[in-house]
Amino acid sequence: MKKIDGHLHLVQQIAGLNGKGRLNALGDGQAIWDDGTKIQLIPTAAGEQSFTAEGAWPILQAAGVEKAVLLQGSLNGYQNYYSYQMIKRYPERFIGAFAVDPFADNAMAIVRRHVETLGFRAIKFEISAGGGLHGYHAPFHLDVDPAVGKIFHYLADYPGFTVTVDYGAADQISHQPEAIANLAARYPALDFVVCHLSFPAVAHLDRLRQELTCFAPHENIYTDLSAIQDILGETDFPYPRSQAVLRLAKDILGADRLIWGSDAPWSATFNDYGQLATWLEASQMLSRAELAAVLHDNADRVYFKPSALAAAQAAQDPVVEGE
């Protein structure tokens, strides 16, 4: 069955930034934050200090993945330009989203460059307190903050633009499901993807049910299933706790609004990428048509839109390519 990884990170150079400071490469796929926290960011043998397109592609192919959506995050550091380069080099493999700090002095210039010059038709907001903007900015709300509002007003001129949001766990001030519902109603021509199934907890299914029910009336809200094994703390394939939250999400949103993704490379340090790519089939919870939707068709519809592909194909950076 065809697969699209709807949540993949390529890392040309580790450049992470969050409340722990900067992330510094150590080699062997390991890295250390400025506060001394050490992590295994890249699976052993998948990259010393990077997870490049050429290094990742054989891993994806071995798992039956034909395409991938390249997203940005503070954990790896924004890889915007590298993503642009890989989308141009491998247009049959990749599409992607860029990221920007909305509180940077030149935020709108950065947004315009990535949309108008580099051809992106998706943006990723990683606002989580644990790993994103709320780790080094004062609290803000996506649906009311004027700096973020400027970006949404601009994106409204691009119907079909995709906005992907990681807002962290429910115990973080950044957790804002209600903001996504508000934005989806305000901008019905945009698509919204909530990462990591809104950070589920098996002990709090009622909370997850309420959040997904908040999304349900808005057909332009999707959620991806990436990293839920990490969040739920399980390595027992095919992941019974993940199956429990999947069942709830399917019942409330339907299979047509769920997107499979891996969140590799980091998630692939906890569970083998091949297992992350096959757990939905192994669970036997979805019909063949539902599997096709979750594993391929939904990501294809949301991210690989004809308008997005055309913009990526037409993009040319005059600063570099015109030299």
ROKE-672405 format. One record per residue (C-alpha): residue number from 1; residue in three letters; chain; x, z, y. Coordinates in pm, whole numbers, plus 50000, padded with zeros to 5 digits. Layout:
% residues N
<NUM, ALA, A, <X, Z, Y>>
...
//
This chain:
% residues 323
<1, MET, A, <50000, 50000, 50000>>
<2, LYS, A, <50129, 49907, 50346>>
<3, LYS, A, <50251, 50192, 50563>>
<4, ILE, A, <50335, 50246, 50929>>
<5, ASP, A, <50522, 50562, 51025>>
<6, GLY, A, <50320, 50661, 51331>>
<7, HIS, A, <50565, 50929, 51447>>
<8, LEU, A, <50936, 50854, 51411>>
<9, HIS, A, <51233, 50953, 51626>>
<10, LEU, A, <51546, 50741, 51647>>
<11, VAL, A, <51847, 50926, 51784>>
<12, GLN, A, <52132, 50723, 51925>>
<13, GLN, A, <52293, 51033, 52073>>
<14, ILE, A, <52172, 51392, 52047>>
<15, ALA, A, <52068, 51504, 52394>>
<16, GLY, A, <51809, 51776, 52336>>
<17, LEU, A, <51682, 52004, 52612>>
<18, ASN, A, <51435, 52292, 52594>>
<19, GLY, A, <51413, 52661, 52670>>
<20, LYS, A, <51721, 52720, 52453>>
<21, GLY, A, <51933, 52500, 52680>>
<22, ARG, A, <52108, 52181, 52576>>
<23, LEU, A, <52149, 52069, 52216>>
<24, ASN, A, <52504, 51983, 52114>>
<25, ALA, A, <52601, 51777, 51809>>
<26, LEU, A, <52823, 51943, 51548>>
<27, GLY, A, <52846, 51666, 51287>>
<28, ASP, A, <52700, 51650, 50935>>
<29, GLY, A, <52358, 51617, 51098>>
<30, GLN, A, <52384, 51965, 51249>>
<31, ALA, A, <52349, 52069, 51612>>
<32, ILE, A, <52360, 52388, 51817>>
<33, TRP, A, <52159, 52497, 52120>>
<34, ASP, A, <52325, 52660, 52419>>
<35, ASP, A, <52179, 52996, 52317>>
<36, GLY, A, <52363, 52975, 51983>>
<37, THR, A, <52072, 52863, 51762>>
<38, LYS, A, <52201, 52621, 51499>>
<39, ILE, A, <51978, 52363, 51330>>
<40, GLN, A, <51999, 52083, 51076>>
<41, LEU, A, <51854, 51803, 51287>>
<42, ILE, A, <51933, 51504, 51065>>
<43, PRO, A, <51912, 51496, 50684>>
<44, THR, A, <52243, 51519, 50504>>
<45, ALA, A, <52391, 51170, 50453>>
<46, ALA, A, <52140, 51012, 50697>>
<47, GLY, A, <52371, 51043, 50995>>
<48, GLU, A, <52661, 51249, 51123>>
<49, GLN, A, <52549, 51274, 51486>>
<50, SER, A, <52278, 51008, 51509>>
<51, PHE, A, <51974, 50865, 51333>>
<52, THR, A, <51993, 50500, 51430>>
<53, ALA, A, <51759, 50214, 51350>>
<54, GLU, A, <52010, 50077, 51102>>
<55, GLY, A, <52049, 50418, 50937>>
<56, ALA, A, <51678, 50492, 50927>>
<57, TRP, A, <51554, 50154, 50808>>
<58, PRO, A, <51675, 50176, 50444>>
<59, ILE, A, <51508, 50519, 50416>>
<60, LEU, A, <51181, 50379, 50547>>
<61, GLN, A, <51198, 50074, 50323>>
<62, ALA, A, <51261, 50285, 50014>>
<63, ALA, A, <50936, 50470, 50092>>
<64, GLY, A, <50736, 50152, 50142>>
<65, VAL, A, <50717, 50180, 50523>>
<66, GLU, A, <50705, 49842, 50694>>
<67, LYS, A, <50686, 49944, 51062>>
<68, ALA, A, <50731, 50253, 51277>>
<69, VAL, A, <50627, 50396, 51613>>
<70, LEU, A, <50925, 50532, 51807>>
<71, LEU, A, <50836, 50848, 51998>>
<72, GLN, A, <51039, 51071, 52229>>
<73, GLY, A, <51085, 51445, 52228>>
<74, SER, A, <51288, 51717, 52391>>
<75, LEU, A, <51433, 51821, 52055>>
<76, ASN, A, <51637, 51502, 52023>>
<77, GLY, A, <51648, 51424, 52392>>
<78, TYR, A, <51463, 51125, 52537>>
<79, GLN, A, <51590, 50807, 52374>>
<80, ASN, A, <51394, 50574, 52600>>
<81, TYR, A, <51646, 50299, 52652>>
<82, TYR, A, <51767, 50298, 52295>>
<83, SER, A, <51404, 50263, 52184>>
<84, TYR, A, <51365, 49967, 52421>>
<85, GLN, A, <51676, 49807, 52275>>
<86, MET, A, <51560, 49853, 51915>>
<87, ILE, A, <51210, 49720, 51990>>
<88, LYS, A, <51370, 49409, 52138>>
<89, ARG, A, <51615, 49373, 51850>>
<90, TYR, A, <51363, 49439, 51572>>
<91, PRO, A, <51020, 49339, 51710>>
<92, GLU, A, <50878, 49307, 51359>>
<93, ARG, A, <50970, 49671, 51282>>
<94, PHE, A, <50922, 49887, 51589>>
<95, ILE, A, <50697, 49963, 51884>>
<96, GLY, A, <50742, 50273, 52095>>
<97, ALA, A, <50655, 50518, 52369>>
<98, PHE, A, <50872, 50637, 52655>>
<99, ALA, A, <50885, 50986, 52803>>
<100, VAL, A, <50940, 51119, 53153>>
<101, ASP, A, <50958, 51458, 53318>>
<102, PRO, A, <50663, 51435, 53560>>
<103, PHE, A, <50829, 51689, 53790>>
<104, ALA, A, <51144, 51484, 53842>>
<105, ASP, A, <51188, 51354, 54198>>
<106, ASN, A, <51186, 50993, 54074>>
<107, ALA, A, <50919, 51035, 53807>>
<108, MET, A, <50693, 50754, 53928>>
<109, ALA, A, <50984, 50513, 53968>>
<110, ILE, A, <51081, 50593, 53609>>
<111, VAL, A, <50724, 50535, 53489>>
<112, ARG, A, <50698, 50201, 53671>>
<113, ARG, A, <51032, 50082, 53534>>
<114, HIS, A, <50934, 50158, 53175>>
<115, VAL, A, <50592, 49996, 53205>>
<116, GLU, A, <50661, 49700, 53433>>
<117, THR, A, <51022, 49614, 53343>>
<118, LEU, A, <51076, 49745, 52991>>
<119, GLY, A, <50728, 49665, 52864>>
<120, PHE, A, <50619, 49999, 52719>>
<121, ARG, A, <50248, 50043, 52657>>
<122, ALA, A, <50263, 50404, 52535>>
<123, ILE, A, <50387, 50730, 52689>>
<124, LYS, A, <50472, 51054, 52512>>
<125, PHE, A, <50416, 51393, 52677>>
<126, GLU, A, <50594, 51671, 52490>>
<127, ILE, A, <50469, 51969, 52685>>
<128, SER, A, <50505, 52245, 52424>>
<129, ALA, A, <50650, 52580, 52524>>
<130, GLY, A, <50857, 52594, 52208>>
<131, GLY, A, <51025, 52256, 52241>>
<132, GLY, A, <50905, 52070, 52549>>
<133, LEU, A, <50830, 52082, 52920>>
<134, HIS, A, <50674, 52428, 52919>>
<135, GLY, A, <51007, 52565, 52798>>
<136, TYR, A, <51169, 52489, 53132>>
<137, HIS, A, <50884, 52442, 53381>>
<138, ALA, A, <50616, 52668, 53524>>
<139, PRO, A, <50283, 52643, 53338>>
<140, PHE, A, <50071, 52338, 53419>>
<141, HIS, A, <49765, 52160, 53283>>
<142, LEU, A, <49774, 51794, 53190>>
<143, ASP, A, <49427, 51731, 53327>>
<144, VAL, A, <49462, 51897, 53669>>
<145, ASP, A, <49829, 51897, 53773>>
<146, PRO, A, <49881, 51653, 54064>>
<147, ALA, A, <50224, 51537, 53945>>
<148, VAL, A, <50082, 51441, 53606>>
<149, GLY, A, <49770, 51305, 53774>>
<150, LYS, A, <49977, 51045, 53958>>
<151, ILE, A, <50093, 50910, 53623>>
<152, PHE, A, <49742, 50889, 53482>>
<153, HIS, A, <49611, 50717, 53796>>
<154, TYR, A, <49884, 50456, 53750>>
<155, LEU, A, <49819, 50410, 53377>>
<156, ALA, A, <49450, 50352, 53446>>
<157, ASP, A, <49545, 50000, 53557>>
<158, TYR, A, <49658, 49926, 53199>>
<159, PRO, A, <49353, 49939, 52970>>
<160, GLY, A, <49452, 50013, 52613>>
<161, PHE, A, <49758, 50216, 52713>>
<162, THR, A, <49829, 50491, 52460>>
<163, VAL, A, <49902, 50851, 52565>>
<164, THR, A, <50058, 51066, 52292>>
<165, VAL, A, <50072, 51444, 52344>>
<166, ASP, A, <50251, 51728, 52167>>
<167, TYR, A, <50116, 52050, 52318>>
<168, GLY, A, <50259, 52303, 52074>>
<169, ALA, A, <50101, 52581, 51872>>
<170, ALA, A, <49794, 52786, 51962>>
<171, ASP, A, <50001, 53091, 52064>>
<172, GLN, A, <50179, 52886, 52333>>
<173, ILE, A, <50050, 52848, 52689>>
<174, SER, A, <50101, 52473, 52651>>
<175, HIS, A, <49830, 52444, 52383>>
<176, GLN, A, <49567, 52239, 52567>>
<177, PRO, A, <49311, 52065, 52343>>
<178, GLU, A, <49048, 52094, 52615>>
<179, ALA, A, <49272, 51898, 52853>>
<180, ILE, A, <49284, 51607, 52607>>
<181, ALA, A, <48905, 51600, 52583>>
<182, ASN, A, <48878, 51604, 52962>>
<183, LEU, A, <49131, 51323, 53004>>
<184, ALA, A, <48970, 51111, 52732>>
<185, ALA, A, <48637, 51136, 52915>>
<186, ARG, A, <48799, 51062, 53252>>
<187, TYR, A, <48998, 50761, 53122>>
<188, PRO, A, <48786, 50598, 52850>>
<189, ALA, A, <48999, 50282, 52852>>
<190, LEU, A, <49309, 50476, 52743>>
<191, ASP, A, <49379, 50593, 52388>>
<192, PHE, A, <49499, 50949, 52325>>
<193, VAL, A, <49691, 51070, 52019>>
<194, VAL, A, <49730, 51443, 51960>>
<195, CYS, A, <50045, 51508, 51759>>
<196, HIS, A, <50069, 51729, 51451>>
<197, LEU, A, <49694, 51765, 51393>>
<198, SER, A, <49676, 52009, 51686>>
<199, PHE, A, <49917, 52248, 51509>>
<200, PRO, A, <49695, 52375, 51226>>
<201, ALA, A, <49702, 52714, 51056>>
<202, VAL, A, <49525, 52763, 50723>>
<203, ALA, A, <49443, 53120, 50826>>
<204, HIS, A, <49266, 52989, 51137>>
<205, LEU, A, <49059, 52695, 51017>>
<206, ASP, A, <48772, 52793, 51246>>
<207, ARG, A, <48999, 52742, 51546>>
<208, LEU, A, <49109, 52403, 51417>>
<209, ARG, A, <48747, 52313, 51350>>
<210, GLN, A, <48653, 52396, 51710>>
<211, GLU, A, <48941, 52191, 51852>>
<212, LEU, A, <48866, 51886, 51638>>
<213, THR, A, <48496, 51920, 51720>>
<214, CYS, A, <48598, 51911, 52087>>
<215, PHE, A, <48768, 51576, 52019>>
<216, ALA, A, <48492, 51430, 51804>>
<217, PRO, A, <48263, 51287, 52076>>
<218, HIS, A, <48555, 51094, 52230>>
<219, GLU, A, <48627, 50788, 52018>>
<220, ASN, A, <48952, 50728, 52209>>
<221, ILE, A, <49110, 51048, 52071>>
<222, TYR, A, <49316, 51027, 51753>>
<223, THR, A, <49545, 51278, 51587>>
<224, ASP, A, <49857, 51222, 51383>>
<225, LEU, A, <49947, 51415, 51070>>
<226, SER, A, <50320, 51439, 51136>>
<227, ALA, A, <50514, 51758, 51062>>
<228, ILE, A, <50214, 51953, 50938>>
<229, GLN, A, <50415, 52049, 50630>>
<230, ASP, A, <50676, 52209, 50858>>
<231, ILE, A, <50409, 52380, 51065>>
<232, LEU, A, <50235, 52515, 50755>>
<233, GLY, A, <50566, 52618, 50598>>
<234, GLU, A, <50527, 52432, 50272>>
<235, THR, A, <50760, 52235, 50049>>
<236, ASP, A, <50541, 52227, 49737>>
<237, PHE, A, <50453, 51859, 49695>>
<238, PRO, A, <50182, 51732, 49739>>
<239, TYR, A, <50130, 52013, 49986>>
<240, PRO, A, <49803, 52199, 49916>>
<241, ARG, A, <49784, 52362, 50260>>
<242, SER, A, <49824, 52023, 50424>>
<243, GLN, A, <49546, 51893, 50203>>
<244, ALA, A, <49318, 52174, 50324>>
<245, VAL, A, <49359, 52086, 50691>>
<246, LEU, A, <49339, 51714, 50614>>
<247, ARG, A, <49003, 51770, 50446>>
<248, LEU, A, <48872, 51942, 50758>>
<249, ALA, A, <49007, 51671, 50990>>
<250, LYS, A, <48856, 51396, 50778>>
<251, ASP, A, <48517, 51569, 50775>>
<252, ILE, A, <48507, 51609, 51154>>
<253, LEU, A, <48690, 51303, 51289>>
<254, GLY, A, <48675, 51064, 50995>>
<255, ALA, A, <48965, 50879, 50837>>
<256, ASP, A, <48958, 50611, 51110>>
<257, ARG, A, <49099, 50854, 51366>>
<258, LEU, A, <49388, 50998, 51162>>
<259, ILE, A, <49740, 50853, 51175>>
<260, TRP, A, <50009, 50930, 50919>>
<261, GLY, A, <50356, 50997, 51053>>
<262, SER, A, <50670, 51175, 50936>>
<263, ASP, A, <50835, 51323, 51249>>
<264, ALA, A, <51168, 51228, 51092>>
<265, PRO, A, <51453, 51293, 51116>>
<266, TRP, A, <51397, 51667, 51158>>
<267, SER, A, <51097, 51693, 50928>>
<268, ALA, A, <51293, 51507, 50662>>
<269, THR, A, <51537, 51800, 50652>>
<270, PHE, A, <51257, 52022, 50514>>
<271, ASN, A, <51086, 51771, 50283>>
<272, ASP, A, <51216, 51448, 50136>>
<273, TYR, A, <51108, 51146, 50339>>
<274, GLY, A, <50978, 50973, 50027>>
<275, GLN, A, <50747, 51267, 49960>>
<276, LEU, A, <50630, 51278, 50321>>
<277, ALA, A, <50542, 50910, 50283>>
<278, THR, A, <50349, 50951, 49957>>
<279, TRP, A, <50173, 51289, 49974>>
<280, LEU, A, <49846, 51137, 50091>>
<281, GLU, A, <49832, 50908, 49788>>
<282, ALA, A, <49938, 51188, 49554>>
<283, SER, A, <49668, 51419, 49691>>
<284, GLN, A, <49396, 51179, 49571>>
<285, MET, A, <49179, 51303, 49858>>
<286, LEU, A, <49121, 50965, 50022>>
<287, SER, A, <48959, 50649, 49896>>
<288, ARG, A, <49167, 50331, 49895>>
<289, ALA, A, <49000, 50217, 50217>>
<290, GLU, A, <49064, 50555, 50380>>
<291, LEU, A, <49427, 50549, 50270>>
<292, ALA, A, <49472, 50206, 50421>>
<293, ALA, A, <49327, 50334, 50749>>
<294, VAL, A, <49540, 50650, 50769>>
<295, LEU, A, <49864, 50500, 50639>>
<296, HIS, A, <49854, 50171, 50827>>
<297, ASP, A, <49548, 50038, 51005>>
<298, ASN, A, <49491, 50316, 51260>>
<299, ALA, A, <49852, 50314, 51384>>
<300, ASP, A, <49842, 49936, 51390>>
<301, ARG, A, <49527, 49942, 51605>>
<302, VAL, A, <49640, 50219, 51842>>
<303, TYR, A, <50007, 50134, 51894>>
<304, PHE, A, <50063, 49772, 51784>>
<305, LYS, A, <49794, 49627, 52011>>
<306, PRO, A, <49836, 49259, 52102>>
<307, SER, A, <49882, 49364, 52465>>
<308, ALA, A, <50159, 49605, 52367>>
<309, LEU, A, <50335, 49347, 52152>>
<310, ALA, A, <50310, 49085, 52425>>
<311, ALA, A, <50449, 49323, 52688>>
<312, ALA, A, <50739, 49423, 52462>>
<313, GLN, A, <50818, 49060, 52385>>
<314, ALA, A, <50813, 48961, 52752>>
<315, ALA, A, <51021, 49259, 52870>>
<316, GLN, A, <51365, 49191, 53004>>
<317, ASP, A, <51584, 49436, 53191>>
<318, PRO, A, <51751, 49240, 53473>>
<319, VAL, A, <52000, 49520, 53534>>
<320, VAL, A, <52160, 49465, 53192>>
<321, GLU, A, <52038, 49131, 53057>>
<322, GLY, A, <52088, 48949, 53386>>
<323, GLU, A, <52454, 49038, 53416>>
//
